[in-house]
Amino acid sequence: MSVETQKETLGFQTEVKQLLHLMIHSLYSNKEIFLRELISNASDAADKLRFEALAKPELLEGGADLRIRVSFDKDAKTVTLDDNGIGMNREEVIAHLGTIAKSGTADFMKNLTGDQKKDSHLIGQFGVGFYSAFIVADKVDVYSRRAGTAASEGVHWSSKGEGEFDIAGVEKAERGTRIVLHLKSGEEEFADGWRLRNVIKKYSDHIALPIELPKEAQGEEQPAEVEWETINRASALWTRPRTEIKDEEYQEFYKHVAHDYENPLSWSHNKVEGKLEYSSLLYVPARAPFDLYQREAPRGLKLYVQRVFIMDQADQFLPLYLRFIKGVVDSNDLSLNVSREILQSGPVIDSMKSALTKRVLDMLEKLAKNEPEQYKGFWKNFGQVLKEGPAEDFANKEKIATLLRFASTSDESGEQSVGLADYLARVKEGQDKIYFLTGESYAQVRNSPHLEVFRKKGIEVLLLTDRIDEWLMSYLSDFDGKGFVDVARGDLDLGKLDSEEDKKAQEEVSKAKEGLVERLKAALGDEVAEVRVSHRLTDSPAILAIGEQDLGLQMRQILEASGQKVPESKPIFEFNPAHPLIEKLDGEPDEERFGELSHILFDQAALAAGDSLKDPAAYVRRLNKLLVELSA
């Protein structure tokens, strides 16, 4: 190496300092993964060079054979990784090694708890592989030169992981990146050929370019001329027959592709031949990434064309509601110079997207059927995202519906574990509807007065408490021939579940209470759209129902939160004629007092529905006045 130029010392971004602190304090119990992470980065650098060289062959600088070399020096206690990939210039070194330029960084940092196990999962999802070098090294030197630049434009980056790094210009004859790890005391085991060989075979056998070690690297010193041997298979995993690939290989490849530290829940490896020719390897992660609910966050599959890497995060091959899926797609039908713009549409893309979407849904269906406990974990992490599906993907609406899970009155745990098929298997004789209720929380819907008649008749109701649920149900009209009914909406009709005697009795009561209905209409005035006798209540005095075409509470809150104008609507006031309070109200001769009591009942019904009162002070005043009267 020649004399360094333009030397300066810079500080790490605050987030990097926090990460380094976690790394250096042995965040990972499995230290050897540092090598997997650095090899994975080197593999990505080779992929990027291959892609850029399609348009600019001169970037290969006469050397098209890409490889990664791992060597060690026992005496100096160093491990060196050397790749001849794309390399980095000075600006890129500062950007990639000194900062974390990712959307959601602040959210990620906020979620770090100090619990080593939990934080290691988060860091795995965030994908900060380079910094894992500091698990075993107390100093890291990086020498890099971007392909296509002069030898004099090499860069030397150096840091002890203590809050700052040095960067300088340096002469570097070969393109690519060389990383020298100065091992901490106690980590000398990694300056050993046998140990490195085993780690590479264990974690990086799937890497599609050669990973080389010195042939004599069996714990002995190196001669002047090093003879290199390839340690890994050096063939793309997805191109091999499924029967030849072990589960452990699939799992390690997932960790490479997804930058995750946890095994996937499931995967699907498929080769399509015929009108279209492509291979796909798709994974369902075990844990949700920190930016799952940022719909604009980078997502998608790694795209290869004829085994040549084209781009990360090609988001055209799966719909947005499946944005958590990781993996690879390798097409023989696309052009090598394909761009994101070209990928936006076209029969080939549309056909692949349709087939890959179906493959993912089949994989989830299989997981739900064969591994119900695993599927519970999946649903907890990704259920709300999957609920976006029926609105986005009309063609697969029924298939997605079979994967949905809800809480239900049949399960006291409150878990979202009931599928629609489970519900239909338990329906009452004569029941031709699927009943559901939306609300703010499980406790609120579980105790809602709207459920009283259903409890009395033993009819199961799905309890929907995610913010997205009311919006979801506006796209699900029926399932397996049975329509969905919101039990808080419109005039409840239980059809054949009500006997003729029940219906006759309801008509008689409604007729008998026509006078009370008119008095309540006059008392509540513009606050209600309608007043009627309720057939839903057995224990409560009154409830508020939603008009058939009106927005429910959830949708109103979503629109308000997004700053949109909410259409004005008024609730329907329903009362239970058999309740003692209603009987007392019916017998109240003083119209002013009747009006005060009516408003108290109206406000209580609003609170029971999870709504906020328009005039809480008036409610308190009326209630206090009533309490004073009662205690007098």
PyMOL commands that set and color helices and strands:
alter all, ss='L'
color gray80, all
select helices_A, chain A and resi 14-24+33-55+57-60+90-98+105-111+116-126+129-135+151-153+188-190+193-203+237-239+242-244+247-258+320-322+342-344+347-370+372-386+389-392+394-403+420-425+442-446+449-457+469-473+495-497+500-512+514-527+553-561+580-586+591-608+616-631
alter helices_A, ss='H'
color red, helices_A
select strands_A, chain A and resi 5-11+68-73+78-83+137-145+154-159+164-170+176-183+211-214+228-230+266-272+278-284+301-305+308-314+326-331+407-408+433-438+462-464+478-479+482-486+530-533+542-545+572-575
alter strands_A, ss='S'
color yellow, strands_A
deselect
rebuild
show_as cartoon
